[in-house]
Amino acid sequence: MTRFPALAATIFTLALGSAAQASREGCPDAYAWGDMTLTYSGHELTGGDAVHTIAGGSSALSRKCRSIYNRLGSDRGEGYFTPEPNLTLDLYRIEGYRLRVSVRSQCDSTLLIQTGVDNWFFDDDDNGNLDAEIVLTRPSSGLFDIWVGSYDGRDCDATLYFETY
């Protein structure tokens, strides 16, 4: 019985080490909070909301941040991101809704989401006009960290939209 707590501690330490390594490399940090945090219920977000942000970053996801890239549960591609998320959404009573997160920008935007259950999702152009969009069909309540990046690493003005339906 005493082996299991030791094994759990070892796995936890390795996970923290991987996150620390990614953070040191300038990769998206799974433990960082967004520049802003907003809280909504699934119902409150049916009208949607939006925030202005800056798309871009200096860390190439597919080349420099392999620990995240290899865990993507969606599209794969290139995108440059900052360590801190642009936004943290604290969502509750969201079960039964779909969550759409999209970007409109002045550059080729990319989008990265880490859900409250530690799943990672990426998109490049699903919103058309070189903008990104991710639709989560069965989200669970919790914290959603959202990064708005760019395909080539250049920074630009962007608007991040999010809604449930």
C-alpha positions in Angstrom: 0.0 0.0 0.0 2.8 2.4 0.7 4.1 2.1 -2.9 1.0 3.9 -4.4 1.5 7.3 -2.5 5.2 7.2 -3.5 4.3 6.4 -7.1 1.7 9.3 -7.1 4.3 11.7 -5.7 6.8 10.6 -8.4 4.2 11.2 -11.2 3.2 14.6 -9.7 6.9 15.6 -9.5 7.5 14.6 -13.1 4.4 16.5 -14.2 5.6 19.6 -12.4 9.0 19.2 -13.9 7.5 19.0 -17.4 5.4 22.1 -16.8 8.4 24.0 -15.3 10.5 23.0 -18.4 7.8 24.2 -20.8 7.4 27.4 -18.8 11.2 28.1 -18.9 11.1 27.7 -22.7 8.4 30.3 -23.0 5.7 27.8 -23.8 2.1 28.1 -22.7 2.1 27.6 -18.9 -0.7 25.3 -17.7 -0.5 26.8 -14.3 -0.6 30.5 -15.2 -3.7 32.6 -15.0 -4.9 34.7 -17.9 -4.4 38.5 -18.2 -8.0 38.6 -17.1 -10.4 36.1 -15.5 -14.1 36.1 -16.2 -16.8 33.9 -14.6 -20.0 32.8 -16.2 -22.6 30.0 -15.9 -23.5 28.1 -19.1 -26.8 30.0 -19.3 -25.2 33.5 -18.8 -22.9 32.9 -21.7 -25.7 32.1 -24.2 -25.6 35.8 -25.2 -21.9 35.6 -25.8 -19.1 38.0 -24.8 -15.9 39.3 -26.3 -12.6 40.9 -25.1 -9.9 42.8 -27.0 -6.5 41.2 -26.8 -3.2 40.9 -28.6 -2.6 37.8 -30.8 1.0 36.4 -31.0 3.9 35.1 -29.0 7.4 33.9 -29.3 7.2 30.2 -28.7 6.4 27.9 -31.7 4.0 25.2 -30.4 5.0 22.4 -32.7 8.8 22.9 -32.6 9.5 24.3 -29.1 6.5 23.1 -27.0 6.3 19.4 -27.8 5.0 18.5 -24.4 1.8 20.4 -25.2 1.8 19.7 -28.9 1.8 16.0 -28.3 -1.2 16.2 -26.0 -3.5 18.1 -28.5 -7.0 16.5 -28.7 -7.8 18.3 -31.9 -6.2 19.9 -35.0 -2.4 20.2 -35.1 -0.4 22.9 -36.7 1.9 25.8 -36.0 1.2 28.7 -33.8 3.2 31.1 -31.7 2.0 31.7 -28.1 3.0 33.5 -24.9 3.5 31.7 -21.6 0.4 33.3 -20.0 -3.0 32.8 -21.4 -4.9 35.8 -22.8 -8.0 34.9 -20.8 -9.0 32.4 -18.1 -12.7 31.6 -18.1 -14.2 30.2 -14.9 -17.3 28.4 -16.2 -19.9 26.7 -14.0 -23.1 24.8 -14.8 -21.8 24.5 -18.4 -22.7 20.8 -18.8 -25.3 20.4 -21.6 -24.0 23.4 -23.6 -21.5 23.7 -26.4 -18.8 26.3 -26.0 -17.6 28.2 -29.0 -14.4 30.2 -28.8 -13.3 32.2 -31.8 -11.0 35.0 -32.9 -11.2 37.9 -35.4 -7.8 39.5 -35.9 -5.6 41.5 -38.2 -3.2 38.6 -38.7 -3.3 34.8 -39.2 -4.5 33.9 -35.7 -4.2 30.6 -33.9 -6.1 29.5 -30.8 -5.1 27.2 -27.9 -7.4 26.1 -25.1 -6.6 24.1 -21.9 -9.9 22.9 -20.3 -10.6 22.4 -16.7 -10.0 18.7 -17.1 -6.6 19.2 -18.6 -7.4 18.6 -22.2 -5.7 20.7 -24.9 -7.2 22.0 -28.1 -5.6 23.9 -31.0 -7.0 25.6 -34.2 -5.6 27.7 -37.0 -8.2 28.7 -39.6 -11.6 27.2 -38.8 -13.3 30.7 -38.3 -12.5 31.7 -41.9 -10.4 34.6 -43.1 -7.2 33.1 -41.5 -8.9 33.3 -38.0 -9.2 30.5 -35.5 -12.3 28.8 -33.8 -12.8 25.9 -31.5 -16.1 24.4 -30.5 -16.1 22.2 -27.5 -19.2 19.9 -27.7 -19.2 18.5 -24.2 -17.4 20.9 -21.9 -17.2 20.3 -18.1 -17.4 23.1 -15.5 -14.0 24.5 -14.5 -11.3 26.8 -15.6 -10.5 27.3 -19.3 -7.2 28.9 -20.2 -7.3 30.5 -23.6 -4.3 31.6 -25.6 -4.6 33.7 -28.8 -1.5 33.2 -30.9 -0.5 33.8 -34.5 0.7 31.5 -37.2 4.0 33.4 -37.8 4.7 34.9 -34.4 3.8 38.5 -35.3 1.7 40.3 -32.8 -1.6 42.0 -33.9 -4.9 43.3 -32.5 -7.5 40.6 -32.0 -11.0 40.1 -30.5 -11.7 36.9 -28.7 -15.4 35.8 -28.8 -16.9 33.1 -26.6 -20.5 31.8 -26.2 -22.5 28.8 -25.2 -25.4 27.4 -27.2 
